[in-house]
């Protein structure tokens, strides 16, 4: 038995992989527990990243290879079903009946996409040509976007900044995802008209504003400030929408070949269940409550339990990886006294 202190990282997405790799290289014994059959988390469902168009698969490959090179133990197809605080750490019972002892625990359980069925006015799950941004990303990844599509509408803030859904926060990445996907659709379908219906364009990251301008100036993407209030399906399967252009103060009606709902982030089921198992506090919105947001954001109310990435709040991939690095050093400081 190694005398190295052991850290269990729950969640094998980007944050979990980076935190585990860094902690291992800092001299700790590390195990990743991942409920899916492979590492990578939500990144596995992406084609290209913003703003530079890097292939998501390249990043996943690098993350997984770094974990292997750092000699991190990886448990897949399992999840924690019981966790107890003991004198010097934690015992964690997994769904395959394995029992792990951890000197510290890192929660990197990620996020879940908002379920668009909850926004009934858009007809998701009812009209065949209403889809989500996640499904569109899968279609782009598989190169199966129909060439018969000539007009596409993209609705921002679906499930975010929405009091009726109980999600008052901004999911941060929806606007830039819409810009990225609109450009990709235009590249695949040069003659298509693409409309983005938004409340506010939030281009917060490096290169985002430039990509937004490129979408307008080079690709002719049309951005309409207004919320879609109604969607219906005509006899040919096209989606008829109503929207008010608030910049010019007039209502619009149009028919689309496809309506894409830019769904936001919510806490994953794994985030909720693990927080309950370990007695970790969550925010009103369900994400895990960290410590002081300036100097201890990765700490939780339970000593020895840390958190990183989108288990705490919506983030883009860059901020997720940086947050995981910061969390790794906080764990190291804790275990080194």
MARDO-727948 format. One record per residue (C-alpha): x, y, z; residue number from 1. Coordinates in steps of 0.25 Angstrom, whole numbers, m for minus. Layout:
N
X / Y / Z / NUM;
...
end
This chain:
337
0 / 0 / 0 / 1;
5 / 14 / m4 / 2;
8 / 24 / 7 / 3;
4 / 35 / m3 / 4;
m9 / 42 / 1 / 5;
m21 / 38 / m8 / 6;
m30 / 48 / m15 / 7;
m43 / 43 / m21 / 8;
m48 / 51 / m33 / 9;
m63 / 49 / m36 / 10;
m65 / 53 / m50 / 11;
m56 / 50 / m62 / 12;
m60 / 62 / m71 / 13;
m49 / 73 / m74 / 14;
m49 / 78 / m60 / 15;
m47 / 64 / m54 / 16;
m36 / 60 / m64 / 17;
m28 / 73 / m62 / 18;
m29 / 73 / m47 / 19;
m26 / 58 / m46 / 20;
m13 / 60 / m55 / 21;
m8 / 72 / m47 / 22;
m10 / 65 / m34 / 23;
m3 / 53 / m38 / 24;
9 / 61 / m43 / 25;
9 / 68 / m30 / 26;
12 / 55 / m23 / 27;
m2 / 49 / m19 / 28;
m9 / 36 / m22 / 29;
m21 / 40 / m30 / 30;
m34 / 32 / m35 / 31;
m44 / 37 / m45 / 32;
m58 / 32 / m43 / 33;
m67 / 33 / m56 / 34;
m81 / 29 / m58 / 35;
m80 / 28 / m73 / 36;
m71 / 17 / m80 / 37;
m61 / 28 / m85 / 38;
m54 / 41 / m80 / 39;
m57 / 54 / m86 / 40;
m71 / 58 / m81 / 41;
m79 / 67 / m89 / 42;
m67 / 70 / m98 / 43;
m70 / 57 / m105 / 44;
m82 / 63 / m111 / 45;
m75 / 75 / m117 / 46;
m70 / 76 / m131 / 47;
m61 / 89 / m131 / 48;
m58 / 99 / m120 / 49;
m60 / 114 / m120 / 50;
m54 / 123 / m123 / 51;
m42 / 116 / m131 / 52;
m50 / 104 / m137 / 53;
m41 / 94 / m130 / 54;
m46 / 80 / m131 / 55;
m52 / 76 / m118 / 56;
m47 / 62 / m120 / 57;
m33 / 67 / m120 / 58;
m35 / 73 / m106 / 59;
m42 / 60 / m101 / 60;
m30 / 51 / m106 / 61;
m20 / 60 / m100 / 62;
m27 / 61 / m87 / 63;
m29 / 45 / m86 / 64;
m14 / 43 / m90 / 65;
m9 / 53 / m79 / 66;
m17 / 45 / m69 / 67;
m11 / 32 / m74 / 68;
3 / 38 / m74 / 69;
1 / 43 / m60 / 70;
m2 / 29 / m55 / 71;
m16 / 33 / m50 / 72;
m25 / 21 / m46 / 73;
m38 / 22 / m55 / 74;
m52 / 15 / m51 / 75;
m62 / 16 / m62 / 76;
m77 / 11 / m62 / 77;
m78 / 14 / m47 / 78;
m83 / 24 / m38 / 79;
m83 / 27 / m23 / 80;
m95 / 21 / m15 / 81;
m90 / 24 / m1 / 82;
m80 / 33 / 5 / 83;
m76 / 34 / 20 / 84;
m67 / 44 / 27 / 85;
m56 / 36 / 36 / 86;
m46 / 41 / 45 / 87;
m35 / 44 / 34 / 88;
m43 / 45 / 22 / 89;
m55 / 39 / 14 / 90;
m59 / 25 / 10 / 91;
m67 / 24 / m3 / 92;
m75 / 12 / m7 / 93;
m76 / 11 / m22 / 94;
m88 / 4 / m30 / 95;
m79 / m8 / m33 / 96;
m77 / m10 / m18 / 97;
m63 / m5 / m18 / 98;
m59 / 3 / m6 / 99;
m49 / 14 / m7 / 100;
m43 / 22 / 4 / 101;
m39 / 37 / 1 / 102;
m31 / 47 / 9 / 103;
m39 / 58 / 0 / 104;
m50 / 58 / m10 / 105;
m51 / 66 / m22 / 106;
m65 / 68 / m29 / 107;
m64 / 71 / m44 / 108;
m78 / 66 / m47 / 109;
m80 / 76 / m58 / 110;
m94 / 80 / m64 / 111;
m106 / 76 / m71 / 112;
m112 / 83 / m83 / 113;
m126 / 89 / m80 / 114;
m138 / 80 / m84 / 115;
m144 / 88 / m95 / 116;
m158 / 81 / m93 / 117;
m160 / 90 / m81 / 118;
m161 / 102 / m91 / 119;
m174 / 97 / m97 / 120;
m176 / 109 / m106 / 121;
m165 / 105 / m115 / 122;
m171 / 91 / m118 / 123;
m158 / 83 / m115 / 124;
m162 / 68 / m115 / 125;
m175 / 72 / m123 / 126;
m170 / 78 / m136 / 127;
m160 / 70 / m144 / 128;
m152 / 82 / m148 / 129;
m150 / 88 / m135 / 130;
m136 / 83 / m129 / 131;
m126 / 87 / m118 / 132;
m112 / 93 / m119 / 133;
m107 / 80 / m114 / 134;
m114 / 72 / m125 / 135;
m109 / 81 / m135 / 136;
m95 / 80 / m130 / 137;
m96 / 65 / m132 / 138;
m102 / 67 / m146 / 139;
m90 / 76 / m150 / 140;
m80 / 66 / m144 / 141;
m86 / 55 / m152 / 142;
m88 / 63 / m165 / 143;
m103 / 60 / m166 / 144;
m109 / 74 / m167 / 145;
m119 / 73 / m179 / 146;
m115 / 81 / m191 / 147;
m130 / 84 / m193 / 148;
m130 / 94 / m181 / 149;
m131 / 108 / m186 / 150;
m135 / 116 / m174 / 151;
m131 / 114 / m159 / 152;
m135 / 121 / m147 / 153;
m126 / 120 / m134 / 154;
m133 / 124 / m121 / 155;
m124 / 129 / m110 / 156;
m125 / 127 / m95 / 157;
m134 / 115 / m95 / 158;
m135 / 111 / m80 / 159;
m126 / 122 / m75 / 160;
m129 / 136 / m70 / 161;
m143 / 131 / m69 / 162;
m151 / 132 / m56 / 163;
m162 / 123 / m61 / 164;
m152 / 112 / m62 / 165;
m145 / 115 / m48 / 166;
m132 / 118 / m55 / 167;
m129 / 133 / m53 / 168;
m114 / 132 / m57 / 169;
m107 / 134 / m70 / 170;
m101 / 121 / m76 / 171;
m90 / 129 / m82 / 172;
m87 / 120 / m94 / 173;
m100 / 120 / m101 / 174;
m98 / 133 / m109 / 175;
m84 / 129 / m114 / 176;
m89 / 115 / m117 / 177;
m100 / 121 / m126 / 178;
m90 / 129 / m133 / 179;
m81 / 117 / m135 / 180;
m92 / 108 / m140 / 181;
m98 / 119 / m149 / 182;
m84 / 120 / m156 / 183;
m83 / 105 / m157 / 184;
m97 / 104 / m163 / 185;
m93 / 115 / m173 / 186;
m81 / 108 / m177 / 187;
m88 / 95 / m180 / 188;
m100 / 102 / m186 / 189;
m95 / 115 / m193 / 190;
m109 / 119 / m198 / 191;
m116 / 117 / m185 / 192;
m122 / 129 / m177 / 193;
m119 / 128 / m163 / 194;
m125 / 137 / m152 / 195;
m121 / 138 / m137 / 196;
m132 / 143 / m128 / 197;
m125 / 149 / m115 / 198;
m128 / 157 / m103 / 199;
m114 / 162 / m101 / 200;
m101 / 157 / m108 / 201;
m91 / 154 / m97 / 202;
m77 / 152 / m104 / 203;
m69 / 151 / m91 / 204;
m57 / 143 / m95 / 205;
m44 / 146 / m103 / 206;
m47 / 145 / m118 / 207;
m62 / 144 / m116 / 208;
m66 / 159 / m121 / 209;
m57 / 157 / m133 / 210;
m65 / 144 / m136 / 211;
m78 / 151 / m135 / 212;
m74 / 162 / m144 / 213;
m69 / 151 / m154 / 214;
m82 / 144 / m154 / 215;
m89 / 157 / m158 / 216;
m79 / 163 / m168 / 217;
m73 / 150 / m175 / 218;
m85 / 140 / m173 / 219;
m97 / 150 / m173 / 220;
m103 / 144 / m161 / 221;
m115 / 152 / m157 / 222;
m116 / 156 / m142 / 223;
m130 / 160 / m137 / 224;
m132 / 166 / m123 / 225;
m145 / 159 / m119 / 226;
m150 / 147 / m112 / 227;
m158 / 137 / m120 / 228;
m172 / 137 / m114 / 229;
m179 / 126 / m121 / 230;
m176 / 114 / m131 / 231;
m185 / 105 / m139 / 232;
m184 / 95 / m150 / 233;
m190 / 96 / m164 / 234;
m195 / 85 / m173 / 235;
m181 / 84 / m179 / 236;
m174 / 82 / m166 / 237;
m168 / 96 / m166 / 238;
m167 / 104 / m153 / 239;
m175 / 117 / m153 / 240;
m171 / 127 / m142 / 241;
m175 / 140 / m136 / 242;
m164 / 149 / m131 / 243;
m163 / 164 / m128 / 244;
m151 / 172 / m133 / 245;
m149 / 181 / m121 / 246;
m139 / 190 / m128 / 247;
m149 / 195 / m138 / 248;
m161 / 192 / m130 / 249;
m169 / 183 / m139 / 250;
m174 / 169 / m139 / 251;
m168 / 159 / m149 / 252;
m174 / 146 / m154 / 253;
m166 / 136 / m162 / 254;
m165 / 121 / m166 / 255;
m153 / 113 / m164 / 256;
m148 / 100 / m168 / 257;
m142 / 98 / m155 / 258;
m143 / 104 / m141 / 259;
m131 / 102 / m132 / 260;
m132 / 105 / m117 / 261;
m119 / 109 / m110 / 262;
m121 / 102 / m97 / 263;
m113 / 106 / m85 / 264;
m106 / 99 / m74 / 265;
m112 / 93 / m61 / 266;
m106 / 85 / m50 / 267;
m105 / 70 / m54 / 268;
m112 / 59 / m46 / 269;
m98 / 54 / m42 / 270;
m95 / 68 / m36 / 271;
m108 / 67 / m28 / 272;
m106 / 53 / m23 / 273;
m92 / 54 / m19 / 274;
m94 / 67 / m12 / 275;
m105 / 60 / m4 / 276;
m96 / 48 / m1 / 277;
m85 / 57 / 5 / 278;
m93 / 68 / 12 / 279;
m88 / 78 / 2 / 280;
m97 / 91 / 1 / 281;
m103 / 95 / m12 / 282;
m107 / 109 / m17 / 283;
m122 / 112 / m19 / 284;
m120 / 109 / m34 / 285;
m114 / 95 / m30 / 286;
m100 / 97 / m33 / 287;
m90 / 94 / m22 / 288;
m87 / 105 / m13 / 289;
m72 / 109 / m12 / 290;
m65 / 117 / m2 / 291;
m60 / 131 / m3 / 292;
m61 / 134 / m18 / 293;
m48 / 142 / m18 / 294;
m39 / 133 / m10 / 295;
m46 / 120 / m7 / 296;
m56 / 117 / m18 / 297;
m52 / 103 / m19 / 298;
m54 / 99 / m5 / 299;
m68 / 94 / 0 / 300;
m74 / 95 / 14 / 301;
m68 / 81 / 17 / 302;
m53 / 81 / 20 / 303;
m46 / 72 / 10 / 304;
m57 / 73 / m1 / 305;
m53 / 82 / m12 / 306;
m61 / 86 / m25 / 307;
m57 / 90 / m39 / 308;
m62 / 94 / m53 / 309;
m77 / 94 / m56 / 310;
m81 / 87 / m44 / 311;
m80 / 101 / m38 / 312;
m86 / 110 / m49 / 313;
m87 / 111 / m64 / 314;
m73 / 112 / m70 / 315;
m66 / 111 / m84 / 316;
m56 / 100 / m86 / 317;
m44 / 110 / m84 / 318;
m49 / 115 / m70 / 319;
m53 / 101 / m67 / 320;
m38 / 96 / m69 / 321;
m33 / 108 / m61 / 322;
m42 / 106 / m50 / 323;
m38 / 91 / m49 / 324;
m23 / 95 / m48 / 325;
m26 / 105 / m37 / 326;
m34 / 94 / m29 / 327;
m23 / 84 / m30 / 328;
m14 / 94 / m23 / 329;
m24 / 97 / m12 / 330;
m25 / 82 / m10 / 331;
m10 / 81 / m9 / 332;
m9 / 92 / 1 / 333;
m20 / 85 / 9 / 334;
m13 / 72 / 9 / 335;
1 / 78 / 12 / 336;
m4 / 85 / 24 / 337;
end
